[in-house]
Amino acid sequence: MTDSIIESFPLTSMDVTDLQQQKLKALFPEVFTESGKIDFDKLRLTLGENVDAGKERFGLNWAGKSVCFQTIKQSSVATLVPARDESVDFDTTENLYIEGDNLEVLKLLQKSYLGKVKMIYIDPPYNTGNDFIYPDNYAENLNTYLEYTGQVDGEGRAISTNKDTDGRFHSKWLNMMYPRLFLAKNLLREDGVIFISIDDSEQSNLKRLCDEVFGEENCIANLIWQHSLQPKGYSGTFSVHHNFVLCYQKSSDFELANLERTDEHNKNYSNSDNDPNGAWRSGDVRNALYRPNLIYPIQTPSGKIIEPPANGWRWSKETLQSKIQSGEIIFSTDETRIIRKIYLNTLDGRTPETILFGKDVGTTREAASEIKIIFDGKQPFDTPKPTGLLKHLSALSGLSRNDTILDFFSGSSTTAHAILDLNKEDGGNRKFIMVQLPEPCDKESEAFKAGYKNIAEIGKERIRRVINKIKTAQTETEAKADLVDKLNESNSPQDLGFKVFKLQKSNFKVWDANVEKTAEAIQFALDEFVDHINPQAEQEAILFELLLKSGFELTTPIEKLTLSDKTVFSIADGALLICLEKALTHDVISEMAKRSPSRVICLDEGFQNNDQLKTNAVLMMKNHGVEVFRTV
Ligand SMILES: C[S@@+](CC[C@H](N)C(=O)[O-])C[C@H]1O[C@@H](n2cnc3c(N)ncnc32)[C@H](O)[C@@H]1O
């Protein structure tokens, strides 16, 4: 059979368990058997006393937890199809908007975005009893999605909200969150960070869940965000003014950034004595803890005695003397106390605090105003976050100007809005990846009446409008200052575009390993498989599927070449060559091989059952050092 001459291209998403096994193998190669399986007894021996053999242990458990692992393990056979007409600057932009169920999408992104994201922000459904919780079905998750979005029968399937009366209320939510967080963690860089908005309904469960997924030692803070300022009137219960932002680092490589100081933060610093070191404020000289060895009197220049504070001073006698000598510690004019100077110019920004006040980062009311400004006074989305909150979290994560930010419960795209604004403010090139389910808008909602059928349409439209706003402001400023030429020369222009992709069935039929083992069923599956490319699939959709499943980012530059009268796509400056021609020739194969790419992919049907051509192709590729040559 010809198929064995060239290896087939794998069409499923990355096997996440395989990745975990590889990590284990790197640490304990000795516990792997010849056939690549894990010898648990050996692992136990290797770990010695560190194995907890007891049955009762601390941890979070819920109904369905074991199914989560199957959900994670099940590879996705879906793809992401480009939607050029809904995008802005499709060919050049590095921003992404992906419409689909985020579980499938996260699986599809594993290969291309593994360890590439600096910051993740998510604002998932809080499980208040009124929000719908996506019903994962590990065996046929894609089908659930296709039914939900009406891609199966054109109707669309409603998903009911998770009710408080439901016997598995919390379990359902945890089952939804666990696999997503697990997969999201893989996408974070080692110095990356994730922020998760949540309220009281699931905060305690989420904290425990994150401790399990990210490691308790990686919890940086449980931030409190003051979302509203006005009391809600007397009702016999608390007027709730906050919810939480849980914050976990991927590893200790992450560094929490200090924040910028403003005039407001500097207002207590002055230079009343013309100190050459500049403005200062006085700092505490007392020790917070009882330190008997630091309890000693101080003699002033005129011989007076200053008694020590009850716990003692902060420094030893010698250190204090040297500070007096350097002028960092001075005596009050009446010589009854010492004053420690904290100089403004020695401060490296401002240490972040765990409470995010509404006046500093915005409230839900401000979030509503922001979205109304964008949508001409209408509010098509009920629960947006303020862009100020996202900008603050970006500052905490120490985003550099080229970093990638992911939000996979992106709603009205507040995160994209904030990132576009930040780039506009400092000329940065941060890139966003938004993921959002096309959750239908309620027929009675303002959004539906305004023509938005689902939330993804609102999210995309918000980004388009923010982009237009920035473009209009730029044109006005440039016209005013007559700076057009200068700007074009000196600055690379801001990336004011985004590529839209949609979750869909693969463009290829993927061999179903679960096919019933009867002669008829296998024959039927084989017949179906013969023409295994969806006849409706567009060339560009196939191209992006191969790109994604080869582990290239969706924004990788693609060049269209003509080699020996055939079209060949050159990916990432020729690292990968893809030829989707249905009639391959010796010449085009030779031309591709001569360019010595590291990988080449062709259609299997392109060889038209010509075994001789296939064998020659394999030889040509080998001779030119092509590492991977696959057909699909
Ligand atoms: C609280 S909202 C996020 C709001 C957002 N932070 C903003 O400022 O607009 C949560 C969003 O997650 C979306 N969502 C829920 N389940 C999802 C899933 N499985 N995949 C993708 N998005 C989902 C919902 O449609 C909803 O729009």
Ligand as a Chemical Component Dictionary entry (heavy atoms), coordinates in Angstrom:
data_LIG
# 
_chem_comp.id                   LIG 
_chem_comp.type                 NON-POLYMER 
_chem_comp.pdbx_formal_charge   0 
_chem_comp.three_letter_code    LIG 
# 
loop_
_chem_comp_atom.comp_id 
_chem_comp_atom.atom_id 
_chem_comp_atom.alt_atom_id 
_chem_comp_atom.type_symbol 
_chem_comp_atom.charge 
_chem_comp_atom.model_Cartn_x 
_chem_comp_atom.model_Cartn_y 
_chem_comp_atom.model_Cartn_z 
_chem_comp_atom.pdbx_ordinal 
LIG C1  C1  C 0  -18.665 37.269 32.754 1  
LIG S1  S1  S 1  -18.580 37.180 31.046 2  
LIG C2  C2  C 0  -17.043 37.955 30.690 3  
LIG C3  C3  C 0  -17.153 39.444 30.594 4  
LIG C4  C4  C 0  -15.896 40.124 30.120 5  
LIG N1  N1  N 0  -14.873 40.101 31.118 6  
LIG C5  C5  C 0  -16.173 41.565 29.728 7  
LIG O1  O1  O 0  -15.602 42.472 30.313 8  
LIG O2  O2  O -1 -16.983 41.771 28.830 9  
LIG C6  C6  C 0  -18.249 35.481 30.740 10 
LIG C7  C7  C 0  -18.295 35.138 29.274 11 
LIG O3  O3  O 0  -17.830 33.808 29.089 12 
LIG C8  C8  C 0  -18.535 33.250 28.003 13 
LIG N2  N2  N 0  -18.448 31.782 28.073 14 
LIG C9  C9  C 0  -19.083 30.928 28.898 15 
LIG N3  N3  N 0  -18.751 29.651 28.629 16 
LIG C10 C10 C 0  -17.862 29.695 27.612 17 
LIG C11 C11 C 0  -17.158 28.695 26.869 18 
LIG N4  N4  N 0  -17.307 27.393 27.124 19 
LIG N5  N5  N 0  -16.333 29.096 25.892 20 
LIG C12 C12 C 0  -16.152 30.416 25.606 21 
LIG N6  N6  N 0  -16.812 31.404 26.258 22 
LIG C13 C13 C 0  -17.666 31.054 27.255 23 
LIG C14 C14 C 0  -19.946 33.754 28.185 24 
LIG O4  O4  O 0  -20.630 33.726 26.950 25 
LIG C15 C15 C 0  -19.707 35.182 28.685 26 
LIG O5  O5  O 0  -19.743 36.086 27.635 27 
# 
loop_
_chem_comp_bond.comp_id 
_chem_comp_bond.atom_id_1 
_chem_comp_bond.atom_id_2 
_chem_comp_bond.value_order 
_chem_comp_bond.pdbx_ordinal 
LIG C1  S1  SING 1  
LIG S1  C2  SING 2  
LIG S1  C6  SING 3  
LIG C2  C3  SING 4  
LIG C3  C4  SING 5  
LIG C4  N1  SING 6  
LIG C4  C5  SING 7  
LIG C5  O1  DOUB 8  
LIG C5  O2  SING 9  
LIG C6  C7  SING 10 
LIG C7  O3  SING 11 
LIG C7  C15 SING 12 
LIG O3  C8  SING 13 
LIG C8  N2  SING 14 
LIG C8  C14 SING 15 
LIG N2  C9  SING 16 
LIG N2  C13 SING 17 
LIG C9  N3  DOUB 18 
LIG N3  C10 SING 19 
LIG C10 C11 SING 20 
LIG C10 C13 DOUB 21 
LIG C11 N4  SING 22 
LIG C11 N5  DOUB 23 
LIG N5  C12 SING 24 
LIG C12 N6  DOUB 25 
LIG N6  C13 SING 26 
LIG C14 O4  SING 27 
LIG C14 C15 SING 28 
LIG C15 O5  SING 29 
# 
